[in-house]
Amino acid sequence: MKVEYRTPAGTGSYTVLADDSVTTLAAQISGFQPAYSKSPMQAPGYGAAVPVTLDLGNGHYRIAFSVDRVHAGADAAALFLLNEMAKFTGSLDLKITVGAQVTYLAGTVLTECTPDPQSDQSTKIRYAFNGGLYTTTAP
């Protein structure tokens, strides 16, 4: 699996966030959890036994995953943690590649970037991105 991003959304080229197929990057993606939820409109119908439920098409996408990385040393790991949070400002596009399948979450925002306690030269960060347009066509 490979996860890339570009910011601001819709411009520029993609930057690799994590790619567990390249051993030199020493990044392992785990806990990949895509989610989709809706908020349908419900209203009482005159004379109806049950409320009327309407699908307004307002779907909400969320993608979360953890990335384990090994750094050159403890100082490099600490510096990485300090700088990682600042990379994801505003809306961005995610590109997720699994095998030959590529999917995009365009116009999403980072809502979680939570590091586990640092252990010497390794880091583990939980990322979550919310909103945006889920598509298999490049934005």
N, C-alpha and C positions, 0 to 999 in steps of 0.2 A: 504494500500500500504506500502511496505517495500523496502527501497533502501539500498544496502550494497556495499562496495567497498573493493578491496584488491590492495595493492601496494607493490612491483612492480608487473606489470601485469604477470599473469601466475604462481605466487608463493604464498604460504601461505594460510591462511584462511581469510574469509570475516569478515569485521567489519561493524556494523550497522551505517549507516549515519543518517537515520531517519526511524521510524516505527510508523505510526499513529494508529496502532491497539493496542499498548501497552501504556496505559494511564500514567504509572509511568515514561516514558521517556519524557512525555509532549512535544512531537514533532508532528506537524501537517504539512503534505505535501499539497501544493496547487499549482495551475498553472502548472501542469504537461503537458509538451509540447514536444512530440517527433517529429522530423522532418527528412525528407529524401530529398536529392537533388542530381541532376546529372549534369554533364558537358559534354554533347555529343559533338562529333566532327562535325563541319559543314564546308563544302568546296564547292566551285563552281564546278559543273560538266560540262564537255565539252559538249556544245550544249543543256544542260538541262535548263528548264525554271525556276527551283527553285534549291537552293543549296541542295547538298546531306548531309543528317544528319545520322550519325552513332552512335549507342549506344555502347560505349566502356566498359560499365559495371563498370564505376568508380563512384559508389554511395558514398555519404557522409552522415553520420548520425550525428544528434545533439539531445541531450536530455537536457531539461532545466526544472527546478522546483524551488519552494521556500519552505523553511522549517522555521516554527515558533517554537520557543522553549521558555520554561519558566525555569529560573535558580533559584538557592537558594537565590540569592540576586543580587544587582547591581554590586558588585565587581566580582562575579562569571560570570555574563554576559559579563562584560568587558574583563575578562581573556579569556573566551571562544572565543570572537571575535579575540583577538590577536593571539591565537594559532590555530584557525581553518584554516587559509590560508596556514600554513606550512605543513599541513597533506597531501596535494595532490601534491607531486612532481613527475615528470616523468609520464610515462604511467601507467595506472591502469585498472582494470576490474570492471565494474559495474554489479550488480545483482539486478534485479527489480522483485519483487513478487507482483502480484495483484491477490488476491484470491488463486486459485490453479495454476495459470499460472506464470511460471518463464521465464524471458528473460534476456539476457546478452548483454552487450556492452563491448567486449574484446579489450584491447589495446587502450583505449580512453585516452584523456587528459582533465584536467580541464581548461576551457578557461574563466570562470567567477565565481567569488565568491564574490558577492557584498552584503554587509550588508546594511539594511535600518538603519536610525538613531536609536540608542539604546534608549530604553524606560525602565528605571528602571531595572527590573529583567528579561525582555524578549528580545529575539533577533529574527530577521527575515533575512535570507540570501537567495539570489538568486544564485543557482548553474547552470552552463551550462557545458556540456561535449561534445567534438567534436571528430569525427573520430572513428576509430575502426571497429570491425566486429560485426554486429548485428546477434544474433543467439539464438535459444532456447536450444542449447546443451551446457553444461558446458565446458568452455575452459580449 
